[in-house]
Structure formats: C-alpha cells, structure tokens
Amino acid sequence: MNEVVALNVPKRMRLRVADFALLDEAGAFAGYRKTELIDGEVLTMNAQHRPHMYAKGEFAFRLRLALQAIGSSLYVGMEGSVSLSDHDLPEPDIILTSEPIGDGPVPGASVALLVEIADTTVAFDLGRKATIYAAGGVPEFWVVDLPARTIHQHWAPVDGAYLKTCIVPLGETIAAATIPGLSIETGLN
C-alpha cells in the first residue's frame, strides 16, 4: 500500500513586530541604515537622494498647509513607523494621523492617509506596500511616481486591495478621496 509521507520542508519564519522591536533595540540592524518590517520580513530602505527628499518635503508642507486651511486636526508626520498588523511595521514617507503623540509606533487605526515618494521603488510601493496598506485598513494611499511624474491615488480598501484608484499628473491638483476638503497643488520644480 502506498502511503504519502509529509516531508519536513523549510518554511519562512515571519517576524512579529515585537520580535523586530527587540532586535532593533539590541542593535541588530545598526549597520543596515533604516529598516522596516513588511509581512514579517526585515527590509532595508534605499538611500534618499535630492529628488526624493525635495518631493517628500514639499508634499508634507503642502499637506500641512491644506489641513490647517480646512481646520483639520490631523498631523502630518514623516518617516514614522506605523503598526498595521502583527507582522507589518512599515515606515511610509508621509503619514496623516490623528494620534501623533505617544509611545511606540503610530497606531494604524489613527492613519487617515499614507504617502510614498517613489524614485526607484514604484513597483514595490504599488504592489507589496499597497497590499499591506489596504490589508491594514489605511483609508487612502498615494504613490508619488517621480520618474513618470504621476501620483497613483488609492482608496476604499477591502480584503487587501484598494477598490478605487486614479492617476493624477504631477502639476495638477490632487483632492483626497477620504478627507473632505483636502486638496493640494502637486507641481514640483
């Protein structure tokens, strides 16, 4: 009689946010620049050159002014860790949150909008990051695609995907789909 025997196959071990935090506190990532935890995997982040730095600063500044203009209490943060699940602790370029003060990472439930500035990471940001942000319930997510001079706007997250998307050319106004009255000019020199 033939019997099927299960083989012990190596499996990927997904780190939890708590594991990642302990390793980080112990200095395990000290030689790797900045890191983030995506689906339980520790990833190093690319160096940020001037186009990325400039776009991130401009978008954060314009978002801050626009939020003030509409009387919103949302805070614009840059490069903070956001806790989205037991295995996801990304560090988006720009975070709009209702809870900027406190210990630990920004709670995912407090996030209204995340922005990634993509110079060399467009495919990753539109793929794996978008999936994680949607699964984490982030209401709206923008990817500023510097090479293509466009903004990919995503909203209505359901089951790890955004149901609604649109592309706005840099230089035009973008209006948030989930924050009433919020819009910014996107022209970059």
C-alpha positions in Angstrom: 0.0 0.0 0.0 1.3 3.4 -0.9 1.4 6.0 1.9 2.0 9.6 1.4 4.6 10.9 3.9 4.9 14.6 4.5 8.4 15.9 4.2 9.8 18.5 6.5 10.2 21.4 4.2 11.9 24.5 5.4 9.4 27.3 5.9 10.0 31.1 6.1 9.7 32.4 9.6 7.8 35.7 9.7 9.0 38.0 12.4 6.4 39.7 14.6 6.5 43.4 15.3 7.5 42.6 18.9 10.5 40.5 17.6 11.5 43.2 15.2 11.4 45.8 18.0 13.6 43.6 20.3 16.1 43.1 17.5 16.2 46.8 16.7 16.6 47.8 20.4 19.5 45.3 20.6 21.2 47.0 17.7 20.8 44.1 15.2 20.1 46.5 12.4 22.6 49.2 13.2 24.8 48.5 10.2 21.9 48.4 7.7 20.7 52.0 7.5 16.9 52.2 8.0 14.8 49.1 8.1 11.1 48.3 8.1 9.1 45.1 8.7 6.9 44.1 5.7 4.9 40.8 6.0 7.3 39.6 8.7 10.4 40.3 6.6 13.1 42.9 7.5 13.8 45.1 4.6 16.4 47.8 4.3 15.4 51.1 2.8 17.1 52.8 -0.1 19.1 56.0 0.3 17.1 59.1 -0.3 18.6 61.4 -2.9 17.6 65.0 -3.6 14.5 64.4 -5.9 13.0 62.1 -3.2 13.9 64.5 -0.3 12.5 67.5 -2.2 9.2 65.9 -3.1 8.7 64.5 0.4 9.3 67.9 2.0 7.1 69.7 -0.5 4.2 67.2 -0.2 4.4 67.3 3.6 4.5 71.1 3.7 1.6 71.4 1.3 -0.5 68.8 3.2 0.2 70.6 6.5 -1.0 74.0 5.0 -4.0 72.4 3.4 -5.1 70.6 6.6 -4.7 73.9 8.5 -6.8 75.7 5.8 -9.7 73.2 6.3 -9.4 73.2 10.1 -8.4 69.6 10.3 -6.7 68.3 13.5 -4.7 65.6 11.5 -1.0 65.8 12.0 1.5 65.4 9.1 4.4 63.2 10.1 7.4 61.9 8.1 9.1 58.6 8.2 7.4 57.2 11.4 6.8 53.5 11.9 3.1 52.5 11.5 1.8 49.4 13.2 -0.6 47.8 10.8 -0.6 44.1 11.9 1.4 41.6 14.0 3.9 41.3 11.0 3.8 44.8 9.4 5.6 47.9 10.7 6.3 50.0 7.6 7.8 53.4 7.6 6.0 55.5 4.9 7.4 58.8 3.8 4.4 60.8 4.9 1.7 59.9 7.5 -1.5 61.8 8.2 -2.6 60.7 11.7 -4.9 61.7 14.5 -2.5 60.3 17.1 1.0 61.8 16.7 1.8 61.8 20.4 2.5 58.7 22.5 5.0 55.9 22.9 5.8 53.3 20.2 4.7 53.3 16.6 1.8 55.2 15.1 -1.3 53.1 15.5 -2.7 52.0 12.2 -6.2 52.8 13.2 -5.2 56.5 13.6 -3.9 56.8 10.0 -6.1 58.8 7.5 -3.6 58.9 4.6 -0.2 57.5 3.7 2.2 58.8 1.0 5.1 57.0 -0.5 7.6 59.0 -2.7 8.9 56.6 -5.3 12.0 57.3 -7.3 13.3 53.7 -7.6 10.6 51.8 -5.7 7.5 52.3 -7.8 6.7 48.6 -8.4 7.2 47.7 -4.7 5.1 50.6 -3.5 2.3 49.9 -5.9 2.5 46.2 -5.2 3.5 44.8 -1.9 3.2 48.1 0.1 -0.3 48.8 -1.4 -1.4 45.3 -0.4 -0.2 45.7 3.2 -1.7 49.2 3.5 -5.1 48.0 2.2 -5.0 44.9 4.4 -4.2 47.2 7.4 -7.2 49.3 6.6 -5.4 52.5 5.6 -8.3 54.6 4.1 -6.2 56.3 1.4 -2.7 55.8 -0.1 -0.8 57.8 -2.6 2.3 56.9 -4.5 4.2 59.8 -6.0 5.9 58.3 -9.0 8.7 60.7 -9.7 10.1 59.1 -12.9 6.6 59.0 -14.5 5.6 62.4 -12.9 2.3 61.0 -11.7 0.5 60.3 -8.4 -1.3 57.0 -8.0 -4.2 57.6 -5.7 -5.8 54.6 -3.9 -8.8 54.4 -1.6 -11.6 52.0 -0.5 -9.6 49.2 1.0 -11.2 45.8 1.0 -9.6 42.4 1.6 -6.0 43.6 1.0 -6.8 45.6 -2.1 -7.9 49.1 -3.0 -11.1 49.1 -4.9 -10.7 52.6 -6.3 -7.7 54.2 -7.9 -6.8 57.0 -10.2 -3.7 58.6 -11.6 -3.1 62.4 -11.3 -0.3 64.0 -13.3 2.2 66.0 -11.2 1.4 69.6 -11.7 -2.3 69.2 -11.2 -4.3 69.5 -8.1 -5.0 66.3 -6.2 -8.0 66.1 -3.9 -8.2 63.5 -1.1 -10.9 61.0 -1.7 -11.4 60.3 2.0 -10.7 63.6 3.7 -13.3 66.2 2.8 -11.9 69.5 1.5 -8.3 68.4 1.4 -6.5 69.2 -1.8 -3.0 70.3 -2.8 -1.2 71.6 -5.8 1.4 69.0 -7.0 3.8 70.9 -9.2 7.4 70.2 -8.4 10.2 72.3 -10.0 
